[in-house]
């Protein structure tokens, strides 16, 4: 412990503020000295009990808004040694169900040194007549919590720069033994504690003096290379030779027994070998479960429907919404009721939404006692599905009660879904692991309909579930090709059709505009286009600039700064905060980068920064950013500032599942590495009414001819087919 820290002895008397997510606490503390002064203390406190004596260590700090405060860096709980304090301590919240009478009995039997002696020898509690086994266990467990493991952990992590959110994760996983467990093997956190990858574990290992040739490190590195490869490539496995090559390149001259490390990974089932394919456990498990589930689905089918009644309902619903369904649409609706598992795919304007609306309405009428859930992989996609179908929709993560900190699902095979029908939109975005967890929770489900556009980009996570299921040819597929959209945006539909076929002719309606310009003029031209749209009555939320890359003249980083300076410039009446190289300012358009289910905001959601509270103005002594996501107000502090960024320009991947009235996209030859048909198709189909494409149009035309630079390598299709033949 640093020698310049001040030590105070006393007790907490009142908690003013406590954030249960990161344990930041503001409290009143009565100093146990001749002054008996009460002060305000702030800090990250794992668990404190009112009116119990503590030692706190820290420094006095001056807060411009709240005055003098004591900032706690660590604390411990000295055991009381007088009778009254011991009784109060043993009957406190740390010892549930131990009342004052029981506490008095312990003190009278074992004396004033009882707490110290019990910690040394738990068997002393056997001398207390009438003390139940349960009460003995509670006292022993409560006393064990006074160990300094958490304080040691905090001190070490602060020194090594790991971050407090990770400290909380470690404590939740390992409890009071966290520091001890990490010292034994810091690389264990990769497997046992969510949120820790190899780089973070290796950083801890370096501070602990672990050598680069340590077997624990090399084993963790091997697992990391497999997982990293699958997440960067989208493949569900790595070839055996590729893994060896990557591992040897990574360790360079470090001597090691590669075969021994690999066999250990196989023995522990962290890696699975099949032929010359090596899978991460998660992807292997997901492929096998999905293929098995789909081949035995459903466990109990829905009752047969009345065909005559269905035909009558189709006609009635068509009249109700002012649509006369054609034969293809009627076939799709009937196919839904005839098949337990069905796929609907089609591009923009092909009527997917119209069919889904009918499916939901007719399902309610034909099966009034049954329940259903409409799902999408992102918050924006779920909201869009809800608006288009006039039916409540939610994200898959939300339905499965996903916990961010532990990366686990509250709804699973032990606590399954009760719905009879699942309708999943934007299915091309669903990765293998997420679909596996959804199916694990779906043993009661009797019918599943997946909907998506097979020409869009695949999921961010590994796998190509939508493609693989369709390629098995074992399930009913309805491919919608007729174009029904005749209103504004029809030019976008025509362009999307041409891109699917590999060409562009630039002769589309006024909904689609092409501007050839030098790359150095892209930034200024985009600013002018946005300004013109604003003058026509649109607002910034109607206009979305997309870019295939972060860097470069037409990249996300440069365009975000340029658009921010133009449409939300620096002003004396707007507070701003620097986060890395980005400046966030009140009034900014904000993009959510990660799922925060507890706040009901998800990756890809877009909101407005409404307020910045500086550190010196905040009761938490930390800066706070407040963002309004269309009525959902979310607060951010430095622990999760990296969950948000500017949204004037976003990536094509982040826009997936959303639609915007106006889309603006720059293309340059410098983006060649990213430009391929599916990315360009996904980008332009985000436009609901108008699309503006500018820059070097030849780069776009070339990209449209490239199918996929790396088709995803999976074995799900083969597994589904093999399982069906058993």
MOWOSUL-V470678 format. One record per residue. N is the residue number from 0. RES is the residue in three letters. PSI is psi in whole degrees, -180 to 180 (* if undefined). D_LAST is the distance of its C-alpha to the last C-alpha in Angstrom with 2 decimals. Layout:
((N,RES,PSI,D_LAST) (N,RES,PSI,D_LAST))
This chain:
((0,UNK,137,64.80) (1,UNK,139,67.11) (2,UNK,-22,70.78) (3,UNK,2,71.81) (4,UNK,143,69.64) (5,UNK,136,71.67) (6,UNK,129,70.85) (7,UNK,144,71.53) (8,UNK,133,71.32) (9,UNK,-155,70.93) (10,UNK,147,68.58) (11,UNK,132,66.53) (12,UNK,-24,68.16) (13,UNK,134,66.22) (14,UNK,118,63.07) (15,UNK,-37,63.92) (16,UNK,142,60.55) (17,UNK,125,57.12) (18,UNK,110,53.96) (19,UNK,-18,51.08) (20,UNK,-46,48.72) (21,UNK,3,50.82) (22,UNK,16,53.31) (23,UNK,130,56.36) (24,UNK,139,59.20) (25,UNK,125,62.77) (26,UNK,165,64.87) (27,UNK,139,68.41) (28,UNK,124,69.43) (29,UNK,115,72.60) (30,UNK,133,74.09) (31,UNK,75,75.30) (32,UNK,-170,78.75) (33,UNK,-22,82.29) (34,UNK,-30,81.56) (35,UNK,44,78.72) (36,UNK,141,77.66) (37,UNK,127,74.50) (38,UNK,164,72.64) (39,UNK,128,69.56) (40,UNK,148,66.74) (41,UNK,149,63.59) (42,UNK,176,60.54) (43,UNK,109,56.92) (44,UNK,121,57.02) (45,UNK,-53,54.01) (46,UNK,122,55.49) (47,UNK,151,59.12) (48,UNK,132,61.00) (49,UNK,141,64.18) (50,UNK,23,67.43) (51,UNK,141,66.10) (52,UNK,130,67.92) (53,UNK,156,66.14) (54,UNK,128,67.14) (55,UNK,146,66.24) (56,UNK,130,66.64) (57,UNK,-150,67.11) (58,UNK,153,69.71) (59,UNK,135,71.75) (60,UNK,151,70.80) (61,UNK,120,72.65) (62,UNK,125,70.67) (63,UNK,-32,72.61) (64,UNK,-37,71.49) (65,UNK,2,71.19) (66,UNK,-154,73.78) (67,UNK,130,73.62) (68,UNK,158,70.33) (69,UNK,116,69.09) (70,UNK,114,65.83) (71,UNK,127,63.92) (72,UNK,-30,62.10) (73,UNK,167,61.31) (74,UNK,158,62.29) (75,UNK,169,62.24) (76,UNK,96,63.07) (77,UNK,138,65.95) (78,UNK,132,65.94) (79,UNK,151,68.85) (80,UNK,12,71.54) (81,UNK,154,73.76) (82,UNK,-47,73.13) (83,UNK,-43,72.86) (84,UNK,-38,70.47) (85,UNK,-44,68.24) (86,UNK,-44,68.04) (87,UNK,-40,67.25) (88,UNK,-50,64.64) (89,UNK,-23,62.85) (90,UNK,11,62.84) (91,UNK,-177,61.49) (92,UNK,-19,58.08) (93,UNK,-15,56.82) (94,UNK,73,57.02) (95,UNK,139,55.54) (96,UNK,-4,56.96) (97,UNK,110,59.76) (98,UNK,-180,62.96) (99,UNK,-34,66.53) (100,UNK,-44,67.35) (101,UNK,-42,64.55) (102,UNK,-42,65.52) (103,UNK,-40,69.17) (104,UNK,-41,68.21) (105,UNK,-45,66.47) (106,UNK,-44,69.54) (107,UNK,-35,72.02) (108,UNK,-43,70.20) (109,UNK,-6,69.31) (110,UNK,180,72.02) (111,UNK,-19,72.22) (112,UNK,16,70.23) (113,UNK,-39,67.30) (114,UNK,-46,64.80) (115,UNK,-43,65.38) (116,UNK,-36,65.37) (117,UNK,-38,62.18) (118,UNK,-34,60.37) (119,UNK,-39,61.62) (120,UNK,99,60.85) (121,UNK,-23,58.56) (122,UNK,-16,59.72) (123,UNK,-27,63.07) (124,UNK,-19,61.52) (125,UNK,-20,61.43) (126,UNK,-14,65.25) (127,UNK,109,65.13) (128,UNK,131,65.61) (129,UNK,1,63.35) (130,UNK,119,60.96) (131,UNK,160,57.43) (132,UNK,-39,54.47) (133,UNK,-43,52.95) (134,UNK,-36,56.21) (135,UNK,-44,56.34) (136,UNK,-39,52.88) (137,UNK,-43,53.90) (138,UNK,-44,57.11) (139,UNK,-45,55.44) (140,UNK,-42,52.74) (141,UNK,-41,55.40) (142,UNK,-31,57.64) (143,UNK,-24,54.83) (144,UNK,-10,54.56) (145,UNK,-2,58.07) (146,UNK,160,56.91) (147,UNK,20,57.44) (148,UNK,-43,53.90) (149,UNK,-41,53.47) (150,UNK,-41,56.91) (151,UNK,-43,56.21) (152,UNK,-47,52.96) (153,UNK,-47,54.80) (154,UNK,-46,57.56) (155,UNK,-45,55.28) (156,UNK,-37,53.04) (157,UNK,-41,56.10) (158,UNK,-41,57.54) (159,UNK,-1,54.37) (160,UNK,37,53.91) (161,UNK,-33,50.42) (162,UNK,143,51.07) (163,UNK,-33,51.33) (164,UNK,-38,48.00) (165,UNK,-32,46.32) (166,UNK,-43,48.70) (167,UNK,-42,47.56) (168,UNK,-44,43.89) (169,UNK,-42,44.70) (170,UNK,-38,46.75) (171,UNK,-30,44.07) (172,UNK,-45,41.54) (173,UNK,-11,43.87) (174,UNK,-144,46.85) (175,UNK,-15,50.11) (176,UNK,10,48.51) (177,UNK,-52,47.45) (178,UNK,-40,50.13) (179,UNK,-44,49.71) (180,UNK,-40,45.93) (181,UNK,-39,46.49) (182,UNK,-35,49.20) (183,UNK,-43,46.91) (184,UNK,98,44.22) (185,UNK,-21,44.43) (186,UNK,-9,41.08) (187,UNK,-25,39.24) (188,UNK,-26,39.84) (189,UNK,-42,37.25) (190,UNK,-33,34.43) (191,UNK,-19,36.14) (192,UNK,116,38.24) (193,UNK,146,37.04) (194,UNK,-6,39.21) (195,UNK,120,39.99) (196,UNK,-176,38.90) (197,UNK,-42,39.95) (198,UNK,-41,43.21) (199,UNK,-42,44.45) (200,UNK,-38,43.55) (201,UNK,-33,45.22) (202,UNK,-43,48.29) (203,UNK,-43,48.58) (204,UNK,-40,48.04) (205,UNK,-42,50.89) (206,UNK,-26,53.26) (207,UNK,-1,52.41) (208,UNK,20,53.26) (209,UNK,132,49.85) (210,UNK,157,49.99) (211,UNK,-24,47.73) (212,UNK,9,46.50) (213,UNK,132,45.54) (214,UNK,-34,42.06) (215,UNK,-41,41.19) (216,UNK,-45,42.06) (217,UNK,-37,40.23) (218,UNK,-46,37.02) (219,UNK,-37,37.27) (220,UNK,-41,38.05) (221,UNK,-48,34.91) (222,UNK,-42,32.68) (223,UNK,-43,34.88) (224,UNK,-41,34.48) (225,UNK,-49,30.66) (226,UNK,-44,30.85) (227,UNK,-41,33.77) (228,UNK,-46,32.13) (229,UNK,-38,29.04) (230,UNK,-32,31.34) (231,UNK,-34,33.76) (232,UNK,-26,31.31) (233,UNK,-4,28.62) (234,UNK,157,25.98) (235,UNK,1,23.32) (236,UNK,169,24.06) (237,UNK,143,26.93) (238,UNK,146,26.95) (239,UNK,-45,28.17) (240,UNK,-38,31.31) (241,UNK,-41,32.15) (242,UNK,-47,32.10) (243,UNK,-44,34.39) (244,UNK,-46,36.75) (245,UNK,-40,37.06) (246,UNK,-46,37.61) (247,UNK,-39,40.30) (248,UNK,-36,42.03) (249,UNK,-43,42.12) (250,UNK,-14,43.65) (251,UNK,-113,46.00) (252,UNK,7,48.15) (253,UNK,124,46.85) (254,UNK,139,45.87) (255,UNK,162,42.54) (256,UNK,89,39.80) (257,UNK,-46,36.90) (258,UNK,-38,34.36) (259,UNK,-43,35.38) (260,UNK,-43,34.96) (261,UNK,-42,31.51) (262,UNK,-35,30.35) (263,UNK,-41,31.84) (264,UNK,-38,29.85) (265,UNK,-44,26.59) (266,UNK,-34,27.74) (267,UNK,1,28.57) (268,UNK,23,25.26) (269,UNK,-28,27.37) (270,UNK,145,25.84) (271,UNK,131,22.38) (272,UNK,132,21.99) (273,UNK,115,18.98) (274,UNK,-126,20.14) (275,UNK,19,23.48) (276,UNK,135,22.52) (277,UNK,118,24.21) (278,UNK,145,23.24) (279,UNK,148,25.42) (280,UNK,-44,23.82) (281,UNK,-44,23.97) (282,UNK,-37,22.10) (283,UNK,-45,19.29) (284,UNK,-41,18.96) (285,UNK,-47,19.20) (286,UNK,-44,16.52) (287,UNK,-41,13.92) (288,UNK,-45,15.18) (289,UNK,-47,15.45) (290,UNK,-40,11.94) (291,UNK,-44,10.64) (292,UNK,-48,13.56) (293,UNK,-28,13.26) (294,UNK,-21,9.81) (295,UNK,-3,11.28) (296,UNK,141,14.80) (297,UNK,162,17.12) (298,UNK,-43,17.47) (299,UNK,115,20.39) (300,UNK,163,21.16) (301,UNK,156,24.74) (302,UNK,154,26.74) (303,UNK,145,27.14) (304,UNK,166,30.11) (305,UNK,111,33.18) (306,UNK,-45,33.00) (307,UNK,-42,36.78) (308,UNK,-40,37.46) (309,UNK,-46,35.22) (310,UNK,-39,37.15) (311,UNK,-43,40.40) (312,UNK,-36,39.43) (313,UNK,-45,38.51) (314,UNK,-45,41.98) (315,UNK,-45,43.71) (316,UNK,-37,42.15) (317,UNK,-44,42.92) (318,UNK,-37,46.55) (319,UNK,-40,46.66) (320,UNK,5,45.83) (321,UNK,35,47.57) (322,UNK,139,44.63) (323,UNK,108,43.67) (324,UNK,134,39.95) (325,UNK,-179,39.14) (326,UNK,-36,36.30) (327,UNK,-43,33.91) (328,UNK,-41,34.58) (329,UNK,-39,34.20) (330,UNK,-42,30.86) (331,UNK,-43,29.70) (332,UNK,-45,31.01) (333,UNK,-36,29.44) (334,UNK,-34,26.06) (335,UNK,-44,26.22) (336,UNK,-20,26.69) (337,UNK,-16,24.07) (338,UNK,136,21.18) (339,UNK,-35,20.01) (340,UNK,124,19.42) (341,UNK,152,21.75) (342,UNK,132,23.40) (343,UNK,125,27.08) (344,UNK,147,28.61) (345,UNK,159,32.12) (346,UNK,-172,35.28) (347,UNK,143,38.54) (348,UNK,3,40.28) (349,UNK,4,37.26) (350,UNK,21,37.38) (351,UNK,-45,34.44) (352,UNK,-40,36.73) (353,UNK,-41,38.10) (354,UNK,-42,34.68) (355,UNK,-41,33.78) (356,UNK,-43,37.14) (357,UNK,-43,36.39) (358,UNK,-46,32.90) (359,UNK,-47,34.45) (360,UNK,-44,37.40) (361,UNK,-34,35.49) (362,UNK,-42,32.91) (363,UNK,-41,35.92) (364,UNK,-41,37.43) (365,UNK,-29,34.44) (366,UNK,67,33.17) (367,UNK,-22,36.43) (368,UNK,-5,35.16) (369,UNK,160,32.17) (370,UNK,159,32.43) (371,UNK,165,31.25) (372,UNK,132,31.70) (373,UNK,126,32.54) (374,UNK,156,31.68) (375,UNK,158,32.51) (376,UNK,-18,32.27) (377,UNK,162,36.08) (378,UNK,-43,39.10) (379,UNK,-39,40.70) (380,UNK,-38,37.57) (381,UNK,-42,37.26) (382,UNK,-41,40.95) (383,UNK,-43,40.71) (384,UNK,-42,37.78) (385,UNK,-44,39.88) (386,UNK,-41,42.94) (387,UNK,-32,41.27) (388,UNK,-5,39.37) (389,UNK,41,42.08) (390,UNK,144,39.49) (391,UNK,135,39.20) (392,UNK,156,36.77) (393,UNK,169,36.10) (394,UNK,156,34.45) (395,UNK,-42,31.01) (396,UNK,-42,32.82) (397,UNK,-43,35.33) (398,UNK,-37,32.90) (399,UNK,4,31.09) (400,UNK,59,34.56) (401,UNK,134,34.27) (402,UNK,119,36.88) (403,UNK,-45,38.49) (404,UNK,-42,39.97) (405,UNK,-8,36.96) (406,UNK,45,34.29) (407,UNK,164,32.35) (408,UNK,130,31.23) (409,UNK,-23,32.86) (410,UNK,121,30.13) (411,UNK,-159,26.75) (412,UNK,-23,24.24) (413,UNK,-22,27.31) (414,UNK,71,29.44) (415,UNK,164,27.14) (416,UNK,152,28.23) (417,UNK,-3,29.45) (418,UNK,148,29.13) (419,UNK,-27,27.12) (420,UNK,137,26.98) (421,UNK,127,26.85) (422,UNK,117,28.40) (423,UNK,113,28.27) (424,UNK,165,30.74) (425,UNK,46,31.29) (426,UNK,-20,27.64) (427,UNK,-21,28.13) (428,UNK,-10,30.09) (429,UNK,124,27.36) (430,UNK,171,26.08) (431,UNK,-45,22.80) (432,UNK,-40,24.37) (433,UNK,-42,26.02) (434,UNK,-38,23.01) (435,UNK,-46,21.08) (436,UNK,-32,24.09) (437,UNK,-44,24.33) (438,UNK,-35,20.78) (439,UNK,-32,21.44) (440,UNK,6,24.35) (441,UNK,31,22.68) (442,UNK,-21,20.97) (443,UNK,-13,23.66) (444,UNK,140,23.32) (445,UNK,-17,22.33) (446,UNK,137,22.76) (447,UNK,133,22.81) (448,UNK,120,24.69) (449,UNK,139,25.05) (450,UNK,136,28.08) (451,UNK,-178,29.39) (452,UNK,110,30.88) (453,UNK,-12,28.57) (454,UNK,-3,31.76) (455,UNK,170,32.94) (456,UNK,148,32.71) (457,UNK,179,29.52) (458,UNK,159,29.70) (459,UNK,-42,32.17) (460,UNK,167,29.63) (461,UNK,154,26.84) (462,UNK,167,23.85) (463,UNK,65,23.66) (464,UNK,-45,21.46) (465,UNK,-50,22.92) (466,UNK,-47,22.52) (467,UNK,-41,18.97) (468,UNK,-43,17.68) (469,UNK,-40,19.68) (470,UNK,-15,18.63) (471,UNK,-23,14.93) (472,UNK,29,16.35) (473,UNK,-3,13.91) (474,UNK,154,16.80) (475,UNK,125,20.23) (476,UNK,127,22.82) (477,UNK,113,26.54) (478,UNK,117,28.65) (479,UNK,124,32.29) (480,UNK,-25,34.83) (481,UNK,138,37.97) (482,UNK,124,40.66) (483,UNK,-17,42.36) (484,UNK,116,44.49) (485,UNK,-14,48.02) (486,UNK,-162,50.03) (487,UNK,134,50.85) (488,UNK,-3,48.10) (489,UNK,-28,47.19) (490,UNK,-37,48.32) (491,UNK,-40,45.71) (492,UNK,-45,43.04) (493,UNK,-43,44.34) (494,UNK,-42,44.41) (495,UNK,-38,40.84) (496,UNK,-42,39.75) (497,UNK,-40,41.71) (498,UNK,-39,40.31) (499,UNK,-32,36.75) (500,UNK,0,38.02) (501,UNK,23,39.73) (502,UNK,166,43.44) (503,UNK,136,46.35) (504,UNK,-4,49.58) (505,UNK,12,51.54) (506,UNK,57,52.76) (507,UNK,176,51.28) (508,UNK,178,53.07) (509,UNK,-10,55.20) (510,UNK,-23,52.22) (511,UNK,123,51.33) (512,UNK,134,54.06) (513,UNK,132,54.07) (514,UNK,110,56.78) (515,UNK,128,57.23) (516,UNK,158,59.14) (517,UNK,149,59.89) (518,UNK,-31,57.73) (519,UNK,-13,60.79) (520,UNK,-3,61.31) (521,UNK,-48,57.78) (522,UNK,-50,58.68) (523,UNK,-38,61.90) (524,UNK,-39,60.37) (525,UNK,-41,57.57) (526,UNK,-41,60.27) (527,UNK,-40,62.22) (528,UNK,-43,59.22) (529,UNK,-43,58.44) (530,UNK,-41,62.15) (531,UNK,-41,62.35) (532,UNK,-39,59.37) (533,UNK,-38,61.03) (534,UNK,-24,64.28) (535,UNK,1,62.45) (536,UNK,-2,61.51) (537,UNK,160,58.06) (538,UNK,175,57.53) (539,UNK,-26,55.70) (540,UNK,-19,52.62) (541,UNK,-19,52.32) (542,UNK,124,52.48) (543,UNK,123,49.82) (544,UNK,132,50.24) (545,UNK,152,47.05) (546,UNK,143,46.91) (547,UNK,-17,44.18) (548,UNK,159,45.88) (549,UNK,-39,47.89) (550,UNK,170,50.61) (551,UNK,172,52.85) (552,UNK,-30,55.31) (553,UNK,23,52.82) (554,UNK,166,50.80) (555,UNK,-44,50.09) (556,UNK,-51,52.56) (557,UNK,-42,55.61) (558,UNK,-37,54.96) (559,UNK,-45,54.53) (560,UNK,-44,57.88) (561,UNK,-45,59.62) (562,UNK,-36,58.41) (563,UNK,-46,59.23) (564,UNK,-31,62.74) (565,UNK,-42,63.25) (566,UNK,-7,61.95) (567,UNK,65,62.33) (568,UNK,166,65.07) (569,UNK,137,66.69) (570,UNK,148,69.10) (571,UNK,-27,71.42) (572,UNK,11,69.98) (573,UNK,122,66.34) (574,UNK,153,65.16) (575,UNK,161,62.82) (576,UNK,131,60.90) (577,UNK,125,59.85) (578,UNK,101,56.31) (579,UNK,-130,55.89) (580,UNK,-1,56.88) (581,UNK,139,56.26) (582,UNK,122,58.94) (583,UNK,137,57.80) (584,UNK,145,60.45) (585,UNK,132,60.94) (586,UNK,-8,59.83) (587,UNK,152,57.14) (588,UNK,126,53.84) (589,UNK,138,51.20) (590,UNK,131,47.50) (591,UNK,128,45.19) (592,UNK,-20,43.11) (593,UNK,156,40.94) (594,UNK,133,39.44) (595,UNK,77,41.90) (596,UNK,-33,40.20) (597,UNK,-27,43.12) (598,UNK,0,45.44) (599,UNK,35,43.09) (600,UNK,148,43.28) (601,UNK,160,40.45) (602,UNK,122,39.94) (603,UNK,-12,41.53) (604,UNK,147,43.86) (605,UNK,134,47.41) (606,UNK,-168,50.59) (607,UNK,132,54.31) (608,UNK,114,56.12) (609,UNK,-26,58.73) (610,UNK,142,60.44) (611,UNK,126,60.97) (612,UNK,119,62.69) (613,UNK,160,64.15) (614,UNK,-46,63.90) (615,UNK,-14,67.53) (616,UNK,-9,67.11) (617,UNK,139,63.95) (618,UNK,-23,64.05) (619,UNK,-3,61.18) (620,UNK,25,63.27) (621,UNK,147,60.39) (622,UNK,148,60.10) (623,UNK,135,58.00) (624,UNK,130,56.51) (625,UNK,128,55.75) (626,UNK,137,53.45) (627,UNK,110,53.06) (628,UNK,77,49.60) (629,UNK,53,50.65) (630,UNK,-15,51.93) (631,UNK,112,49.82) (632,UNK,125,52.29) (633,UNK,134,50.97) (634,UNK,140,53.12) (635,UNK,144,52.46) (636,UNK,177,54.22) (637,UNK,-25,54.14) (638,UNK,-28,51.00) (639,UNK,24,48.94) (640,UNK,-31,51.16) (641,UNK,1,48.48) (642,UNK,-6,46.26) (643,UNK,157,48.52) (644,UNK,-180,50.17) (645,UNK,149,52.04) (646,UNK,16,50.23) (647,UNK,-38,52.66) (648,UNK,131,50.27) (649,UNK,169,46.60) (650,UNK,161,43.64) (651,UNK,-40,41.29) (652,UNK,-42,38.39) (653,UNK,-24,40.44) (654,UNK,-13,41.22) (655,UNK,137,37.63) (656,UNK,-1,36.96) (657,UNK,160,40.70) (658,UNK,147,43.16) (659,UNK,145,46.90) (660,UNK,-41,49.70) (661,UNK,129,50.87) (662,UNK,135,48.95) (663,UNK,127,50.87) (664,UNK,124,49.16) (665,UNK,143,50.91) (666,UNK,136,49.47) (667,UNK,162,51.01) (668,UNK,-22,50.29) (669,UNK,-13,50.24) (670,UNK,8,46.92) (671,UNK,-37,45.24) (672,UNK,-31,42.81) (673,UNK,-21,41.30) (674,UNK,114,41.79) (675,UNK,167,38.72) (676,UNK,-47,37.59) (677,UNK,-37,35.31) (678,UNK,-45,38.00) (679,UNK,-43,40.77) (680,UNK,-47,38.80) (681,UNK,-42,37.98) (682,UNK,-50,41.67) (683,UNK,-26,43.26) (684,UNK,3,40.98) (685,UNK,-16,42.37) (686,UNK,125,45.58) (687,UNK,-39,46.08) (688,UNK,-49,49.48) (689,UNK,146,50.98) (690,UNK,130,49.88) (691,UNK,122,52.25) (692,UNK,130,51.22) (693,UNK,168,53.80) (694,UNK,-138,54.50) (695,UNK,94,53.49) (696,UNK,-24,51.54) (697,UNK,-32,50.75) (698,UNK,-40,48.48) (699,UNK,-44,46.48) (700,UNK,-38,46.32) (701,UNK,-42,45.10) (702,UNK,-35,42.42) (703,UNK,-26,41.10) (704,UNK,-11,40.32) (705,UNK,115,38.14) (706,UNK,-72,34.50) (707,UNK,130,33.21) (708,UNK,-27,34.85) (709,UNK,88,31.71) (710,UNK,134,28.37) (711,UNK,133,26.25) (712,UNK,113,23.84) (713,UNK,170,20.56) (714,UNK,19,16.89) (715,UNK,-44,15.66) (716,UNK,-48,14.81) (717,UNK,-41,12.67) (718,UNK,-42,10.84) (719,UNK,-45,10.38) (720,UNK,-46,9.11) (721,UNK,-41,6.75) (722,UNK,-36,5.43) (723,UNK,-22,5.58) (724,UNK,-4,3.80) (725,UNK,*,0.00))
